[in-house]
Amino acid sequence: MMNENDFGSEKVLRAINHLYMMQVCICIAALKELRSAELTAEDYGVDFWADRAEYVNESTFNLYVTQAEENVLWNIEKKGQKPGRLAVPQQRITVRGDGMGTAPVIPLAYLTVLSAKLVAMAFPNEQTAAELSDYDDERVMIVLGERLQTILEDLAGMPDGDDGASPVS
């Protein structure tokens, strides 16, 4: 029997999917403004290095990546060192805004970092004057993980069908 704190529950999965789709839509909106964004040598997302992102249409963007050395826990084991790039051809990942049911799925933590970086690039202001590569620091990823957990708990606690949005009048 599942209890309401079970992370396998349908409500939590819907909340994760909702957050994923929001982050994809933020990336698409920023890339619509930028058209294309060259990413820094620090853009690492679990098992790949992100090289470039480009706008495709209102529901899709492409992420060009190079495969990284295999080791999901690299940052934890190596205290901030990043895995190397493999000598393989660059790959294109087409990211769609129709939810996590469409493969491939970009890790939510990296997608959240990417959306923040793209928004900072597309709509710069005095707050984005800080070096953008700071988003990739492992401390930021740990804090982001904690924030994502809080957001997911809040989303999972909403009544069904309520996404927190107010009706448009």
Long-range contacts (C-beta under 8 A, 24 or more apart in sequence): 9-156, 11-156, 11-160, 12-152, 12-156, 14-156, 15-152, 15-155, 15-156, 15-158, 16-100, 16-108, 16-152, 17-99, 17-100, 17-101, 18-155, 18-163, 19-108, 19-148, 19-151, 19-152, 19-155, 20-99, 20-100, 20-105, 20-108, 20-111, 21-97, 21-98, 21-99, 21-100, 23-108, 23-111, 23-112, 23-114, 23-115, 24-61, 24-95, 24-96, 24-97, 24-111, 24-115, 25-97, 26-115, 26-118, 26-119, 27-53, 27-61, 27-95, 27-111, 27-114, 27-115, 27-118, 28-55, 28-58, 28-59, 28-60, 28-61, 28-97, 29-119, 29-122, 30-115, 30-118, 30-119, 30-121, 30-122, 30-123, 31-55, 31-61, 31-118, 31-122, 32-58, 33-122, 33-123, 34-118, 34-121, 34-122, 37-118, 37-121, 37-122, 39-117, 40-132, 40-133, 40-136, 42-82, 42-133, 42-136, 43-114, 43-117, 43-136, 44-68, 44-82, 44-83, 44-136, 45-106, 45-107, 45-110, 45-111, 45-113, 45-114, 46-72, 46-107, 46-110, 47-72, 48-91, 49-85, 50-110, 50-114, 51-90, 53-114, 53-118, 56-94, 59-96, 59-97, 59-98, 60-94, 60-95, 60-96, 60-97, 61-94, 61-95, 62-92, 62-93, 62-94, 62-95, 63-92, 63-93, 63-95, 63-106, 63-114, 64-90, 64-91, 64-92, 64-93, 65-90, 65-91, 65-92, 65-93, 66-90, 66-91, 67-91, 75-138, 75-141, 76-138, 80-137, 80-138, 108-148, 109-141, 109-144, 109-145, 109-148, 112-144, 112-148, 113-140, 113-141, 113-144
